[in-house]
């Protein structure tokens, strides 16, 4: 999976020097981060709408557009995919792969609470 994103990232970086008249990516990169962020948000909303309506095929197509626009914004922002993977690894060590970090600073005792809560939920599922 990350191989595809790595290839996309390289292609977008190359497109930075392409002619905007012939490259949609070059045109988007030259439009500025505000435009890129708007496109990313539009694609995210389309994924949400299609998911809410149960249109799996559309979710797949729109997700590909979402990832494309995310990578374009990464390139414009100087973010490398490996930076994102490193952050995901860090979060996994703290909370597990399926958890999102809280908005407030993370404290060690909070991790204990999360683990205890998950254990309680697992016990409840086994019983009921």
DSSP file (Angstrom, degrees, kcal/mol; ACC not computed):
  #  RESIDUE AA STRUCTURE BP1 BP2  ACC     N-H-->O    O-->H-N    N-H-->O    O-->H-N    TCO  KAPPA ALPHA  PHI   PSI    X-CA   Y-CA   Z-CA
    1    1 A X    >>        0   0    0      0, 0.0     4,-1.4     0, 0.0     3,-0.6   0.000 360.0 360.0 360.0 -48.8    0.0    0.0    0.0
    2    2 A X  H 3>  +     0   0    0      1,-0.2     4,-2.5     2,-0.2     5,-0.2   0.755 360.0  66.9 -68.5 -20.4    2.7    2.5    0.9
    3    3 A X  H 3> S+     0   0    0      2,-0.2     4,-2.5     1,-0.2    -1,-0.2   0.916  99.9  49.6 -62.1 -42.0    4.5    1.6   -2.3
    4    4 A X  H <> S+     0   0    0     -3,-0.6     4,-2.4     1,-0.2    -2,-0.2   0.914 112.3  46.9 -63.0 -42.8    1.6    3.2   -4.3
    5    5 A X  H  X S+     0   0    0     -4,-1.4     4,-2.9     2,-0.2    -1,-0.2   0.877 110.4  53.1 -67.3 -36.2    1.7    6.3   -2.2
    6    6 A X  H  X S+     0   0    0     -4,-2.5     4,-2.4     2,-0.2    -2,-0.2   0.921 110.7  46.8 -63.8 -42.9    5.5    6.5   -2.6
    7    7 A X  H  X S+     0   0    0     -4,-2.5     4,-2.4     2,-0.2    -2,-0.2   0.916 113.2  48.9 -64.3 -42.2    5.2    6.3   -6.3
    8    8 A X  H  X S+     0   0    0     -4,-2.4     4,-2.6     2,-0.2     5,-0.2   0.922 109.8  52.2 -62.3 -43.6    2.5    8.9   -6.3
    9    9 A X  H  X S+     0   0    0     -4,-2.9     4,-2.5     1,-0.2    -2,-0.2   0.931 110.6  47.4 -58.3 -46.9    4.6   11.1   -4.1
   10   10 A X  H  X S+     0   0    0     -4,-2.4     4,-2.2     1,-0.2    -1,-0.2   0.913 112.0  50.4 -61.5 -42.2    7.6   10.8   -6.5
   11   11 A X  H  X S+     0   0    0     -4,-2.4     4,-2.1     1,-0.2    -1,-0.2   0.895 110.6  48.8 -64.2 -40.2    5.3   11.6   -9.5
   12   12 A X  H  X S+     0   0    0     -4,-2.6     4,-0.8     2,-0.2    -1,-0.2   0.909 109.9  51.9 -67.0 -41.2    3.8   14.7   -7.8
   13   13 A X  H >< S+     0   0    0     -4,-2.5     3,-0.8     1,-0.2     4,-0.4   0.915 110.9  48.1 -60.0 -41.7    7.3   15.9   -7.0
   14   14 A X  H >< S+     0   0    0     -4,-2.2     3,-1.4     1,-0.2    -1,-0.2   0.885 105.1  59.8 -64.6 -38.1    8.3   15.5  -10.6
   15   15 A X  H >< S+     0   0    0     -4,-2.1     3,-1.6     1,-0.3    -1,-0.2   0.684  84.1  80.6 -66.3 -17.3    5.2   17.3  -11.7
   16   16 A X  T << S+     0   0    0     -4,-0.8    -1,-0.3    -3,-0.8    -2,-0.2   0.857  99.2  40.5 -55.9 -34.0    6.3   20.4   -9.8
   17   17 A X  T <  S+     0   0    0     -3,-1.4    -1,-0.3    -4,-0.4    -2,-0.2   0.368  97.0 107.9 -97.4   5.2    8.6   21.2  -12.7
   18   18 A X  S <  S-     0   0    0     -3,-1.6     2,-0.5    -4,-0.2    -3,-0.0  -0.285  83.6 -88.6 -78.4 167.5    6.0   20.3  -15.4
   19   19 A X    >>  -     0   0    0      1,-0.1     4,-1.8    -2,-0.0     3,-1.6  -0.653  27.6-146.2 -77.1 121.3    4.2   22.7  -17.6
   20   20 A X  T 34 S+     0   0    0     -2,-0.5     7,-0.2     1,-0.3    -1,-0.1   0.732  97.1  66.2 -61.5 -20.9    0.9   23.8  -15.9
   21   21 A X  T 34 S+     0   0    0      1,-0.2    -1,-0.3     5,-0.1     3,-0.1   0.776 117.1  23.8 -70.5 -24.6   -0.7   23.9  -19.4
   22   22 A X  T <4 S+     0   0    0     -3,-1.6     2,-0.5     1,-0.2    -2,-0.2   0.527 116.0  66.8-117.0  -9.9   -0.4   20.2  -19.7
   23   23 A X     X  -     0   0    0     -4,-1.8     4,-2.2     1,-0.2    -1,-0.2  -0.945  52.9-166.0-122.3 116.1   -0.2   18.9  -16.1
   24   24 A X  H  > S+     0   0    0     -2,-0.5     4,-2.5     1,-0.2     5,-0.2   0.884  95.7  53.6 -61.5 -38.3   -3.1   19.2  -13.8
   25   25 A X  H  > S+     0   0    0      2,-0.2     4,-2.7     1,-0.2    -1,-0.2   0.926 108.2  48.1 -64.1 -45.4   -0.8   18.4  -10.9
   26   26 A X  H  > S+     0   0    0      1,-0.2     4,-1.9     2,-0.2    -6,-0.2   0.895 112.1  51.0 -60.9 -39.8    1.6   21.3  -11.8
   27   27 A X  H  X S+     0   0    0     -4,-2.2     4,-1.0    -7,-0.2    -2,-0.2   0.922 111.4  47.0 -63.5 -44.7   -1.4   23.6  -12.2
   28   28 A X  H  X S+     0   0    0     -4,-2.5     4,-0.6     1,-0.2     3,-0.5   0.905 110.5  52.2 -65.1 -41.9   -2.7   22.6   -8.7
   29   29 A X  H >< S+     0   0    0     -4,-2.7     3,-0.7     1,-0.2    -1,-0.2   0.868 110.7  48.2 -62.5 -36.0    0.8   23.0   -7.1
   30   30 A X  H 3< S+     0   0    0     -4,-1.9    -1,-0.2     1,-0.2    -2,-0.2   0.683  97.6  71.1 -78.3 -17.0    1.1   26.5   -8.6
   31   31 A X  H 3< S-     0   0    0     -4,-1.0     4,-0.3    -3,-0.5    -1,-0.2   0.703 107.4-116.8 -73.0 -18.9   -2.4   27.5   -7.4
   32   32 A X    <X  -     0   0    0     -3,-0.7     4,-2.0    -4,-0.6     3,-0.3  -0.124  26.0 -72.4 102.4 161.4   -1.2   27.5   -3.8
   33   33 A X  H  > S+     0   0    0      1,-0.2     4,-3.0     2,-0.2     5,-0.2   0.812 124.5  61.2 -63.7 -31.7   -1.8   25.6   -0.6
   34   34 A X  H  > S+     0   0    0      2,-0.2     4,-2.0     1,-0.2    -1,-0.2   0.937 108.1  43.4 -60.8 -46.2   -5.2   27.3    0.0
   35   35 A X  H  > S+     0   0    0     -4,-0.3     4,-2.3    -3,-0.3    -2,-0.2   0.897 114.3  51.1 -65.3 -41.5   -6.5   25.8   -3.3
   36   36 A X  H  X S+     0   0    0     -4,-2.0     4,-2.4     1,-0.2    -2,-0.2   0.914 110.1  49.1 -62.9 -42.7   -4.9   22.4   -2.6
   37   37 A X  H  X S+     0   0    0     -4,-3.0     4,-2.5     1,-0.2    -1,-0.2   0.888 109.8  52.2 -64.8 -38.6   -6.5   22.3    0.9
   38   38 A X  H  X S+     0   0    0     -4,-2.0     4,-2.5    -5,-0.2    -2,-0.2   0.925 109.9  48.4 -62.9 -44.4   -9.9   23.2   -0.6
   39   39 A X  H  X S+     0   0    0     -4,-2.3     4,-2.3     2,-0.2    -2,-0.2   0.905 110.9  51.2 -62.9 -41.1   -9.6   20.4   -3.1
   40   40 A X  H  X S+     0   0    0     -4,-2.4     4,-2.2     1,-0.2    -2,-0.2   0.926 111.1  47.7 -61.2 -45.2   -8.6   18.0   -0.3
   41   41 A X  H  X S+     0   0    0     -4,-2.5     4,-2.3     1,-0.2    -2,-0.2   0.899 109.8  53.1 -63.7 -41.0  -11.6   19.0    1.7
   42   42 A X  H  X S+     0   0    0     -4,-2.5     4,-2.1     1,-0.2    -1,-0.2   0.923 110.2  47.3 -60.0 -44.4  -13.9   18.6   -1.3
   43   43 A X  H  X S+     0   0    0     -4,-2.3     4,-2.3     2,-0.2    -1,-0.2   0.891 110.0  53.0 -65.9 -38.7  -12.7   15.1   -1.9
   44   44 A X  H  X S+     0   0    0     -4,-2.2     4,-2.2     1,-0.2    -1,-0.2   0.916 109.2  49.2 -62.1 -42.4  -13.1   14.2    1.8
   45   45 A X  H  X S+     0   0    0     -4,-2.3     4,-2.8     1,-0.2    -1,-0.2   0.902 109.2  52.4 -63.8 -40.5  -16.7   15.4    1.8
   46   46 A X  H  X S+     0   0    0     -4,-2.1     4,-2.5     2,-0.2     5,-0.2   0.896 108.4  50.7 -63.4 -39.4  -17.4   13.4   -1.4
   47   47 A X  H  X S+     0   0    0     -4,-2.3     4,-2.5    15,-0.2    -1,-0.2   0.936 111.7  48.3 -61.4 -45.2  -16.0   10.2    0.3
   48   48 A X  H  X S+     0   0    0     -4,-2.2     4,-2.7     2,-0.2    -2,-0.2   0.930 112.0  48.1 -61.5 -47.4  -18.2   10.9    3.3
   49   49 A X  H  X S+     0   0    0     -4,-2.8     4,-1.8     1,-0.2    -1,-0.2   0.929 113.5  46.7 -61.1 -46.4  -21.3   11.4    1.2
   50   50 A X  H  <>S+     0   0    0     -4,-2.5     5,-2.7     1,-0.2     4,-0.3   0.887 113.0  49.7 -65.0 -37.8  -20.7    8.3   -0.9
   51   51 A X  H ><5S+     0   0    0     -4,-2.5     3,-1.3    -5,-0.2    -2,-0.2   0.918 109.4  51.5 -65.7 -42.6  -20.1    6.3    2.3
   52   52 A X  H 3<5S+     0   0    0     -4,-2.7    -1,-0.2     1,-0.3    -2,-0.2   0.841 111.3  48.4 -62.4 -32.9  -23.3    7.6    3.9
   53   53 A X  T 3<5S-     0   0    0     -4,-1.8    -1,-0.3    -5,-0.2    -2,-0.2   0.424 115.0-116.9 -88.9   1.3  -25.2    6.6    0.8
   54   54 A X  T < 5 +     0   0    0     -3,-1.3     2,-1.2    -4,-0.3    -3,-0.2   0.772  63.4 147.0  73.0  26.4  -23.6    3.1    0.7
   55   55 A X     >< +     0   0    0     -5,-2.7     4,-2.2     1,-0.2    -1,-0.2  -0.689  17.7 174.2 -97.2  82.1  -21.9    3.6   -2.6
   56   56 A X  H  > S+     0   0    0     -2,-1.2     4,-2.2     1,-0.2    -1,-0.2   0.873  76.2  53.0 -59.0 -42.2  -18.8    1.5   -2.1
   57   57 A X  H  > S+     0   0    0      1,-0.2     4,-2.1     2,-0.2    -1,-0.2   0.911 111.2  47.1 -62.0 -41.1  -17.5    1.9   -5.7
   58   58 A X  H  > S+     0   0    0      2,-0.2     4,-3.1     1,-0.2     5,-0.3   0.873 108.2  55.9 -67.7 -36.5  -17.8    5.6   -5.4
   59   59 A X  H  X S+     0   0    0     -4,-2.2     4,-2.3     2,-0.2    -2,-0.2   0.910 107.8  49.8 -60.5 -41.5  -16.0    5.6   -2.1
   60   60 A X  H  X S+     0   0    0     -4,-2.2     4,-1.9     2,-0.2    -2,-0.2   0.951 113.8  43.9 -61.9 -50.0  -13.1    3.7   -3.7
   61   61 A X  H  X S+     0   0    0     -4,-2.1     4,-1.8     1,-0.2    -2,-0.2   0.930 116.6  45.6 -62.3 -46.0  -12.9    6.3   -6.6
   62   62 A X  H  X S+     0   0    0     -4,-3.1     4,-2.6     1,-0.2    -1,-0.2   0.833 108.6  57.2 -69.6 -31.0  -13.2    9.3   -4.3
   63   63 A X  H  X S+     0   0    0     -4,-2.3     4,-2.7    -5,-0.3    -1,-0.2   0.895 105.1  51.6 -64.7 -39.1  -10.7    7.8   -1.8
   64   64 A X  H  X S+     0   0    0     -4,-1.9     4,-2.3     2,-0.2    -2,-0.2   0.912 111.3  47.4 -62.5 -41.7   -8.1    7.6   -4.6
   65   65 A X  H  X S+     0   0    0     -4,-1.8     4,-2.6     2,-0.2    -2,-0.2   0.900 110.8  52.7 -63.8 -40.3   -8.8   11.3   -5.4
   66   66 A X  H  X S+     0   0    0     -4,-2.6     4,-2.2     2,-0.2    -2,-0.2   0.928 110.4  46.5 -61.1 -46.4   -8.5   12.1   -1.7
   67   67 A X  H  X S+     0   0    0     -4,-2.7     4,-2.6     2,-0.2    -1,-0.2   0.903 110.8  53.0 -64.0 -41.0   -5.2   10.4   -1.4
   68   68 A X  H  X S+     0   0    0     -4,-2.3     4,-2.2     1,-0.2    -2,-0.2   0.952 112.0  44.5 -57.3 -50.0   -4.0   12.2   -4.6
   69   69 A X  H  X S+     0   0    0     -4,-2.6     4,-2.0     1,-0.2    -1,-0.2   0.841 111.3  54.0 -67.4 -32.3   -4.9   15.6   -3.2
   70   70 A X  H  X S+     0   0    0     -4,-2.2     4,-2.4    -5,-0.2    -1,-0.2   0.928 109.3  48.1 -64.2 -44.6   -3.4   14.7    0.2
   71   71 A X  H  X S+     0   0    0     -4,-2.6     4,-2.6     2,-0.2    -2,-0.2   0.892 108.9  53.6 -64.8 -39.5   -0.1   13.9   -1.5
   72   72 A X  H  X S+     0   0    0     -4,-2.2     4,-2.3     1,-0.2    -1,-0.2   0.927 110.8  46.8 -59.2 -43.9   -0.1   17.1   -3.5
   73   73 A X  H  X S+     0   0    0     -4,-2.0     4,-1.8     2,-0.2    -2,-0.2   0.877 109.6  54.3 -67.2 -36.8   -0.6   19.0   -0.3
   74   74 A X  H  X>S+     0   0    0     -4,-2.4     5,-2.9     2,-0.2     4,-0.7   0.946 109.2  48.2 -58.9 -47.9    2.2   17.0    1.3
   75   75 A X  H ><5S+     0   0    0     -4,-2.6     3,-1.1     1,-0.2    -2,-0.2   0.932 112.6  47.7 -59.8 -46.4    4.6   17.9   -1.5
   76   76 A X  H 3<5S+     0   0    0     -4,-2.3    -1,-0.2     1,-0.2    -2,-0.2   0.800 114.9  46.9 -64.8 -28.2    3.6   21.6   -1.3
   77   77 A X  H 3<5S-     0   0    0     -4,-1.8    -1,-0.2    -5,-0.2    -2,-0.2   0.439 113.8-114.1 -94.7  -0.9    4.1   21.5    2.5
   78   78 A X  T <<5 +     0   0    0     -3,-1.1     2,-0.5    -4,-0.7    -3,-0.2   0.784  66.5 146.0  73.7  26.6    7.4   19.7    2.4
   79   79 A X      < -     0   0    0     -5,-2.9     2,-0.4    -6,-0.2    -1,-0.3  -0.846  36.0-152.8 -99.4 130.8    6.0   16.6    4.1
   80   80 A X    >>  -     0   0    0     -2,-0.5     3,-1.5     1,-0.1     4,-1.1  -0.807  23.3-122.6-100.0 143.2    7.5   13.3    3.1
   81   81 A X  H 3> S+     0   0    0     -2,-0.4     4,-2.4     1,-0.3     3,-0.3   0.848 112.2  62.2 -52.5 -35.1    5.3   10.1    3.4
   82   82 A X  H 3> S+     0   0    0      1,-0.2     4,-2.3     2,-0.2    -1,-0.3   0.833  97.8  57.4 -61.8 -30.4    8.0    8.6    5.7
   83   83 A X  H <> S+     0   0    0     -3,-1.5     4,-1.8     2,-0.2    -1,-0.2   0.901 108.4  46.4 -63.6 -39.9    7.3   11.4    8.2
   84   84 A X  H  X S+     0   0    0     -4,-1.1     4,-2.4    -3,-0.3    -2,-0.2   0.910 111.5  50.5 -68.6 -43.0    3.7   10.4    8.3
   85   85 A X  H  X S+     0   0    0     -4,-2.4     4,-2.5     1,-0.2    -2,-0.2   0.889 108.6  53.2 -63.4 -38.0    4.6    6.7    8.7
   86   86 A X  H  X S+     0   0    0     -4,-2.3     4,-2.2     1,-0.2    -1,-0.2   0.916 109.8  47.8 -62.2 -42.9    6.9    7.6   11.5
   87   87 A X  H  X S+     0   0    0     -4,-1.8     4,-2.5     2,-0.2    -2,-0.2   0.892 110.4  51.7 -64.9 -39.5    4.1    9.4   13.3
   88   88 A X  H  X S+     0   0    0     -4,-2.4     4,-2.3     2,-0.2    -2,-0.2   0.906 109.5  50.0 -64.1 -40.2    1.7    6.5   12.7
   89   89 A X  H  X S+     0   0    0     -4,-2.5     4,-2.1     2,-0.2    -2,-0.2   0.912 110.2  50.8 -62.1 -42.5    4.3    4.1   14.3
   90   90 A X  H  X S+     0   0    0     -4,-2.2     4,-1.5     1,-0.2    -2,-0.2   0.929 111.6  47.1 -60.7 -46.2    4.7    6.5   17.3
   91   91 A X  H  X>S+     0   0    0     -4,-2.5     4,-3.3     1,-0.2     5,-0.8   0.884 108.5  54.9 -64.5 -38.6    0.9    6.6   17.8
   92   92 A X  H  X5S+     0   0    0     -4,-2.3     4,-1.2     1,-0.2    -1,-0.2   0.909 106.6  51.4 -61.7 -40.9    0.7    2.8   17.5
   93   93 A X  H  <5S+     0   0    0     -4,-2.1    -1,-0.2     1,-0.2    -2,-0.2   0.865 117.4  40.2 -63.3 -34.5    3.2    2.4   20.3
   94   94 A X  H  <5S-     0   0    0     -4,-1.5    -2,-0.2    -5,-0.2    -1,-0.2   0.918 139.3  -0.5 -80.1 -45.5    1.2    4.8   22.5
   95   95 A X  H  <5S-     0   0    0     -4,-3.3    -3,-0.2     1,-0.2    -2,-0.2   0.536 103.3 -94.3-127.1 -11.3   -2.4    3.8   21.8
   96   96 A X    ><< -     0   0    0     -4,-1.2     3,-1.4    -5,-0.8    -1,-0.2  -0.192  47.4 -76.8 100.4 157.7   -2.5    1.0   19.3
   97   97 A X  T 3  S+     0   0    0      1,-0.3    -1,-0.1    -5,-0.1    -5,-0.1   0.782 125.5  51.4 -65.4 -29.8   -3.0    1.2   15.6
   98   98 A X  T 3  S+     0   0    0     -3,-0.1     2,-0.3    -6,-0.1    -1,-0.3   0.284  93.2  90.3 -96.4  12.2   -6.8    1.9   15.6
   99   99 A X    <   -     0   0    0     -3,-1.4     2,-0.4    -8,-0.1    -4,-0.1  -0.831  64.1-141.2-111.0 148.4   -6.7    4.8   18.1
  100  100 A X        -     0   0    0     -2,-0.3     3,-0.1    -5,-0.1    -2,-0.1  -0.849  31.0-107.5-102.8 140.3   -6.3    8.5   17.4
  101  101 A X        -     0   0    0     -2,-0.4     4,-0.1     1,-0.1   -10,-0.0  -0.376  38.7-108.3 -64.5 142.9   -4.3   10.6   19.8
  102  102 A X        -     0   0    0      1,-0.1     4,-0.1     2,-0.1    -1,-0.1  -0.328  22.1-119.6 -67.1 156.4   -6.2   12.9   22.0
  103  103 A X  S    S+     0   0    0      2,-0.1     2,-0.2    -3,-0.1    -1,-0.1   0.806  96.1  70.4 -67.7 -28.9   -6.1   16.7   21.3
  104  104 A X  S    S-     0   0    0      1,-0.2    -2,-0.1     0, 0.0     0, 0.0  -0.499 109.0 -73.0 -87.0 159.0   -4.6   17.4   24.7
  105  105 A X        -     0   0    0     -2,-0.2     2,-0.3     1,-0.1    -1,-0.2  -0.203  54.5-116.5 -53.0 137.5   -1.1   16.3   25.6
  106  106 A X        -     0   0    0     -4,-0.1     2,-0.3    -3,-0.1    -1,-0.1  -0.586  30.3-163.6 -80.3 133.9   -0.8   12.6   26.1
  107  107 A X    >>  -     0   0    0     -2,-0.3     4,-1.1     1,-0.1     3,-0.8  -0.899  27.0-123.3-118.9 150.5    0.1   11.4   29.6
  108  108 A X  H >> S+     0   0    0     -2,-0.3     4,-1.2     1,-0.3     3,-0.7   0.886 111.5  55.2 -59.1 -41.5    1.3    8.0   30.6
  109  109 A X  H 3> S+     0   0    0      1,-0.3     4,-1.6     2,-0.2    -1,-0.3   0.791  99.7  62.0 -67.2 -24.0   -1.5    7.4   33.1
  110  110 A X  H <> S+     0   0    0     -3,-0.8     4,-2.3     1,-0.2    -1,-0.3   0.873  98.5  56.5 -64.5 -36.5   -4.0    8.1   30.3
  111  111 A X  H <X S+     0   0    0     -4,-1.1     4,-2.6    -3,-0.7    -1,-0.2   0.901 104.5  52.5 -61.1 -41.1   -2.6    5.1   28.5
  112  112 A X  H  X S+     0   0    0     -4,-1.2     4,-2.7     1,-0.2    -1,-0.2   0.905 108.5  50.5 -61.6 -40.3   -3.4    2.9   31.5
  113  113 A X  H  X S+     0   0    0     -4,-1.6     4,-2.6     2,-0.2    -2,-0.2   0.907 110.3  49.7 -63.7 -41.8   -7.0    4.2   31.5
  114  114 A X  H  X S+     0   0    0     -4,-2.3     4,-2.6     2,-0.2    -2,-0.2   0.929 112.4  47.2 -63.0 -45.6   -7.4    3.4   27.8
  115  115 A X  H  X S+     0   0    0     -4,-2.6     4,-2.4     1,-0.2    -2,-0.2   0.925 113.0  48.7 -62.6 -44.8   -6.0   -0.1   28.3
  116  116 A X  H  X S+     0   0    0     -4,-2.7     4,-2.3     1,-0.2    -1,-0.2   0.901 111.8  49.7 -62.6 -40.9   -8.3   -0.7   31.3
  117  117 A X  H  X S+     0   0    0     -4,-2.6     4,-2.4     2,-0.2    -2,-0.2   0.920 111.3  48.5 -63.4 -44.4  -11.3    0.6   29.4
  118  118 A X  H  X S+     0   0    0     -4,-2.6     4,-2.3     1,-0.2    -2,-0.2   0.891 111.2  50.4 -64.0 -39.3  -10.5   -1.7   26.4
  119  119 A X  H  X S+     0   0    0     -4,-2.4     4,-2.4     2,-0.2    -1,-0.2   0.910 110.3  49.8 -64.9 -41.5  -10.1   -4.7   28.8
  120  120 A X  H  X S+     0   0    0     -4,-2.3     4,-2.2     1,-0.2    -2,-0.2   0.902 110.8  49.7 -63.4 -41.0  -13.4   -3.9   30.4
  121  121 A X  H  X S+     0   0    0     -4,-2.4     4,-2.3     2,-0.2    -2,-0.2   0.903 110.1  50.8 -63.6 -41.1  -15.1   -3.7   27.0
  122  122 A X  H  X S+     0   0    0     -4,-2.3     4,-2.2     2,-0.2    -2,-0.2   0.911 110.2  49.1 -64.5 -42.2  -13.6   -7.0   26.0
  123  123 A X  H  X S+     0   0    0     -4,-2.4     4,-1.9     1,-0.2    -1,-0.2   0.911 110.9  50.6 -62.1 -41.9  -14.8   -8.7   29.2
  124  124 A X  H  X S+     0   0    0     -4,-2.2     4,-2.4     1,-0.2    -2,-0.2   0.898 109.7  50.1 -63.5 -41.1  -18.3   -7.2   28.6
  125  125 A X  H  < S+     0   0    0     -4,-2.3    -1,-0.2     1,-0.2    -2,-0.2   0.900 109.6  51.2 -63.4 -41.2  -18.4   -8.5   25.0
  126  126 A X  H  < S+     0   0    0     -4,-2.2    -1,-0.2     1,-0.2    -2,-0.2   0.874 115.0  43.1 -64.9 -36.3  -17.3  -12.0   26.1
  127  127 A X  H  <        0   0    0     -4,-1.9    -2,-0.2     1,-0.2    -1,-0.2   0.871 360.0 360.0 -76.1 -37.6  -20.1  -12.1   28.7
  128  128 A X     <        0   0    0     -4,-2.4    -2,-0.2    -5,-0.2    -3,-0.2   0.452 360.0 360.0-107.6 360.0  -22.9  -10.6   26.6
